[in-house]
């Protein structure tokens, strides 16, 4: 595979899996009372963090998992629990304790920081994106392809921020009732994503068990 072909393959694979367009409604639903500036700041932080996580796991993720004795299915299960807890709070239109630190609670902060969790991880840099980044690194058989993989991850992070920014600026046309409805619908979607992560983990475990038996 040529460097150009590898670059196209890497970009399309990661972009489809990260799917920032589908994440925009969830992002808006989790920030119903935030200003445009706050949403842009959150989106910027999330995209930078997600890009950094993917870069780290692309180049050293396999060794991190081996060192800690972790597997992708274990990561998928952990991510599913986090997403499910947040989804339940969204369905009940309650403030999520998962997205709030003890320091924020003690200080009486009224803002929620969703940039790290769940927006960056696991919605953007989730198990699928991380495993794909690791596989793409394994497919890179030259320094040029490794460099292009890094550029692809940075480019997708930048494109994702642009998509989030467009969503943040157009959300002002939605009323509070509409936003509350979207929040509950996205909570249901998030719950489905959580269960899908869990089902994917069970499927992968079955494949590993079957391969080992053979």
Beta strands, then each sheet from edge to edge (+ up, - down):
end
